[in-house]
Amino acid sequence: MQKPLSLMEPGEKGKIISISHKMRSYKKFADLGIVKGTSLSMERIAPLGDPIEVKIKGYSLSFRKEEALNITVEIDNDKNT
């Protein structure tokens, strides 16, 4: 199942399948290694829904909801991986 990063629930895992090139921070994310094919897991969501925190490549990273809407993730249905 595919959905925007902003709609993932805490504990869900997935893989980035696309990132909008129209995002102002696209280059910054690419420099951090946040590219198509990168695995991640949703850690937590702030009480008002912004920002969200994901674990990616062994570190925690926070995204604004606006940024997370531009990142599409394929959700991993196997919770054991």
Backbone as a chain_set.jsonl record, in Angstrom:
{"seq": "MQKPLSLMEPGEKGKIISISHKMRSYKKFADLGIVKGTSLSMERIAPLGDPIEVKIKGYSLSFRKEEALNITVEIDNDKNT", "coords": {"N": [[0.846, -1.166, 0.0], [0.561, 2.216, -0.817], [1.27, 5.462, 0.421], [1.297, 8.945, 1.459], [4.089, 10.087, 3.383], [3.269, 11.642, 5.501], [0.896, 10.493, 6.354], [1.469, 8.147, 7.597], [1.379, 5.879, 10.39], [2.519, 5.791, 13.826], [5.027, 3.356, 14.377], [4.695, 2.062, 11.959], [6.404, 0.774, 9.089], [8.312, 1.371, 6.122], [9.223, 1.998, 2.656], [10.746, 4.521, 0.78], [9.264, 5.579, -2.171], [8.925, 7.66, -3.903], [9.868, 11.108, -4.266], [8.839, 14.377, -4.368], [10.154, 16.538, -6.737], [9.621, 19.171, -6.705], [9.699, 20.154, -4.206], [11.104, 22.493, -1.977], [13.126, 21.723, -0.242], [14.228, 19.48, -1.405], [16.875, 18.974, -2.406], [18.371, 19.186, -0.048], [17.385, 16.969, 1.39], [18.182, 14.905, -0.336], [20.947, 15.15, -0.079], [21.217, 14.236, 2.514], [20.779, 11.59, 2.138], [18.22, 10.742, 1.818], [16.45, 9.267, -0.265], [14.852, 7.727, -3.128], [13.952, 4.402, -2.459], [14.996, 4.202, 0.077], [14.709, 2.857, 3.314], [12.484, 3.317, 6.099], [11.087, 4.109, 9.351], [8.165, 5.066, 11.081], [8.331, 7.016, 13.888], [7.2, 8.867, 15.837], [4.479, 11.238, 16.254], [3.883, 14.658, 16.571], [1.707, 16.2, 19.039], [-0.139, 17.972, 17.726], [0.112, 17.081, 15.192], [2.256, 17.996, 13.694], [5.611, 18.611, 13.975], [6.59, 15.454, 12.375], [8.298, 12.489, 13.371], [10.748, 10.375, 12.07], [12.609, 7.304, 11.813], [15.509, 6.825, 10.132], [18.032, 5.391, 8.25], [19.439, 4.801, 10.606], [19.266, 7.057, 12.223], [17.295, 9.647, 13.838], [14.9, 11.745, 12.355], [13.156, 14.736, 11.805], [10.234, 15.837, 10.118], [8.417, 18.447, 8.572], [4.889, 18.606, 8.258], [4.045, 19.541, 5.798], [6.296, 19.019, 4.178], [6.408, 16.237, 4.398], [4.131, 15.452, 3.026], [4.936, 15.404, 0.416], [6.432, 13.165, 0.037], [6.294, 9.908, -0.95], [5.477, 6.726, 0.283], [5.967, 3.217, 0.3], [4.235, 1.019, 2.158], [5.374, -1.351, 4.494], [4.048, -4.395, 4.907], [4.736, -6.512, 6.523], [5.222, -6.682, 9.758], [7.35, -7.63, 11.214], [9.852, -6.997, 10.202]], "CA": [[0.0, 0.0, 0.0], [1.311, 3.459, -0.912], [0.64, 6.653, 0.994], [2.268, 9.98, 1.82], [4.754, 9.931, 4.673], [2.49, 12.365, 6.519], [-0.246, 9.682, 6.792], [1.916, 6.94, 8.287], [1.097, 5.791, 11.817], [3.684, 5.362, 14.599], [5.285, 1.921, 14.32], [4.693, 1.578, 10.575], [7.669, 0.8, 8.37], [8.121, 1.425, 4.681], [10.328, 2.36, 1.786], [10.431, 5.689, -0.047], [9.155, 5.247, -3.591], [9.072, 8.888, -4.691], [9.975, 12.392, -3.581], [8.544, 15.447, -5.319], [11.278, 17.411, -7.055], [9.157, 20.552, -6.545], [9.942, 20.545, -2.828], [12.259, 23.379, -1.799], [14.172, 21.033, 0.509], [14.575, 18.232, -2.089], [18.329, 18.807, -2.452], [18.827, 18.94, 1.318], [17.062, 15.585, 1.707], [19.052, 14.048, -1.144], [22.272, 15.216, 0.542], [21.149, 13.422, 3.725], [20.564, 10.201, 1.75], [16.789, 10.45, 1.79], [16.191, 9.104, -1.687], [14.019, 6.587, -3.504], [14.477, 3.115, -2.038], [15.452, 4.258, 1.467], [13.764, 2.339, 4.302], [12.26, 4.172, 7.258], [9.982, 3.735, 10.235], [7.543, 6.207, 11.747], [8.583, 6.941, 15.324], [6.15, 9.564, 16.594], [3.841, 12.408, 15.652], [3.609, 15.68, 17.579], [0.284, 16.239, 19.399], [-0.958, 18.662, 16.727], [0.358, 16.476, 13.89], [3.369, 18.631, 12.988], [6.251, 17.756, 12.982], [6.596, 14.008, 12.573], [9.666, 11.989, 13.512], [10.989, 9.057, 11.48], [13.943, 6.726, 11.97], [15.987, 6.571, 8.778], [19.487, 5.166, 8.202], [20.007, 4.759, 11.943], [19.098, 8.29, 12.994], [15.949, 10.217, 13.859], [14.773, 12.957, 11.553], [11.814, 15.316, 11.864], [9.723, 16.451, 8.904], [7.178, 19.224, 8.653], [3.8, 17.916, 7.574], [4.079, 20.039, 4.414], [7.349, 18.269, 3.486], [6.048, 14.821, 4.395], [3.097, 15.231, 2.006], [5.599, 15.257, -0.881], [7.214, 11.933, 0.045], [5.401, 8.756, -1.034], [6.092, 5.556, 0.899], [5.332, 1.901, 0.167], [4.166, 0.498, 3.515], [5.798, -2.732, 4.684], [2.965, -5.104, 5.614], [5.33, -7.459, 7.461], [5.622, -5.911, 10.938], [8.523, -8.234, 11.847], [11.107, -6.64, 9.565]], "C": [[0.902, 1.244, 0.0], [0.527, 4.588, -0.255], [1.715, 7.683, 1.291], [2.853, 9.702, 3.197], [3.935, 10.564, 5.789], [1.311, 11.552, 7.055], [0.16, 8.378, 7.458], [1.587, 7.026, 9.765], [2.372, 5.381, 12.563], [3.81, 3.835, 14.599], [5.291, 1.346, 12.909], [6.08, 1.722, 9.968], [7.382, 0.827, 6.891], [9.387, 1.816, 3.96], [9.889, 3.529, 0.917], [10.367, 5.251, -1.51], [9.199, 6.482, -4.477], [9.133, 10.102, -3.782], [9.746, 13.468, -4.638], [9.761, 16.347, -5.507], [10.899, 18.887, -6.878], [9.396, 21.065, -5.125], [11.183, 21.418, -2.728], [13.419, 22.658, -1.123], [14.608, 19.718, -0.139], [16.081, 17.98, -2.059], [18.885, 18.511, -1.069], [18.564, 17.483, 1.706], [17.951, 14.618, 0.928], [20.459, 14.018, -0.556], [22.341, 14.377, 1.816], [20.944, 11.937, 3.42], [19.115, 9.785, 1.74], [16.368, 10.449, 0.327], [15.3, 7.888, -1.913], [14.712, 5.289, -3.094], [14.951, 3.061, -0.592], [14.351, 3.753, 2.403], [13.659, 3.291, 5.476], [11.172, 3.594, 8.135], [9.472, 4.999, 10.926], [7.724, 6.036, 13.244], [7.457, 7.595, 16.122], [5.662, 10.796, 15.834], [3.549, 13.396, 16.783], [2.103, 15.746, 17.853], [-0.62, 16.929, 18.37], [-0.673, 18.166, 15.305], [1.543, 17.055, 13.132], [4.392, 19.092, 14.008], [6.045, 16.268, 13.279], [8.055, 13.56, 12.64], [9.758, 10.583, 12.936], [12.408, 8.614, 11.802], [14.364, 6.298, 10.571], [17.505, 6.475, 8.803], [20.139, 5.275, 9.574], [19.903, 6.04, 12.758], [17.668, 8.79, 12.897], [15.951, 11.531, 13.103], [13.332, 13.442, 11.626], [11.483, 15.997, 10.541], [8.546, 17.336, 9.259], [6.13, 18.449, 7.862], [3.782, 18.285, 6.087], [5.138, 19.287, 3.588], [6.96, 16.808, 3.337], [4.953, 14.489, 3.377], [3.703, 14.956, 0.626], [6.463, 14.008, -0.991], [6.238, 10.761, 0.07], [6.15, 7.513, -0.569], [5.272, 4.309, 0.578], [5.4, 1.272, 1.551], [4.533, -0.977, 3.525], [4.718, -3.432, 5.509], [3.475, -6.103, 6.623], [5.898, -6.684, 8.64], [6.899, -6.444, 11.592], [9.843, -7.835, 11.229], [11.57, -5.292, 10.006]], "O": [[1.887, 1.303, 0.736], [-0.698, 4.664, -0.356], [2.898, 7.353, 1.367], [2.183, 9.147, 4.068], [3.921, 10.056, 6.91], [0.774, 11.886, 8.111], [-0.699, 7.585, 7.845], [1.523, 8.117, 10.33], [3.22, 4.694, 11.993], [2.828, 3.119, 14.794], [5.831, 0.263, 12.683], [6.827, 2.649, 10.282], [6.333, 0.362, 6.447], [10.46, 1.947, 4.548], [8.782, 3.525, 0.378], [11.298, 4.631, -2.023], [9.478, 6.376, -5.671], [8.549, 10.133, -2.699], [10.393, 13.462, -5.685], [10.324, 16.853, -4.536], [11.772, 19.755, -6.899], [9.305, 22.266, -4.87], [12.208, 21.108, -3.336], [14.579, 22.956, -1.408], [15.287, 18.917, 0.503], [16.514, 16.879, -1.719], [19.776, 17.674, -0.928], [19.432, 16.835, 2.291], [18.419, 13.622, 1.48], [21.097, 12.965, -0.538], [23.405, 13.863, 2.162], [20.934, 11.113, 4.335], [18.811, 8.595, 1.66], [15.987, 11.475, -0.237], [15.034, 7.12, -0.989], [15.902, 5.1, -3.347], [15.273, 1.986, -0.087], [13.198, 4.173, 2.296], [14.617, 3.988, 5.812], [10.429, 2.704, 7.722], [10.247, 5.878, 11.302], [7.315, 5.021, 13.808], [6.839, 6.959, 16.975], [6.317, 11.311, 14.928], [3.028, 13.01, 17.83], [1.306, 15.384, 16.988], [-1.757, 16.501, 18.17], [-1.15, 18.749, 14.332], [1.806, 16.628, 12.008], [4.053, 19.918, 14.855], [5.426, 15.883, 14.271], [8.933, 14.179, 12.039], [8.955, 9.711, 13.266], [13.294, 9.437, 12.035], [13.678, 5.519, 9.91], [18.184, 7.365, 9.315], [21.255, 5.779, 9.697], [20.409, 6.097, 13.879], [16.923, 8.41, 11.994], [16.887, 12.324, 13.203], [12.398, 12.647, 11.521], [12.331, 16.644, 9.927], [7.764, 17.007, 10.151], [6.452, 17.729, 6.917], [3.534, 17.436, 5.23], [4.896, 18.959, 2.427], [7.156, 16.21, 2.279], [4.868, 13.35, 2.918], [3.059, 14.347, -0.228], [7.149, 13.81, -1.994], [5.444, 10.633, 1.002], [7.292, 7.271, -0.962], [4.042, 4.341, 0.584], [6.489, 1.018, 2.067], [4.075, -1.754, 2.687], [4.504, -3.096, 6.673], [2.723, -6.514, 7.506], [6.966, -6.084, 8.519], [7.474, -5.768, 12.445], [10.885, -8.297, 11.693], [12.621, -4.826, 9.565]]}, "num_chains": 1, "name": "protein.A"}
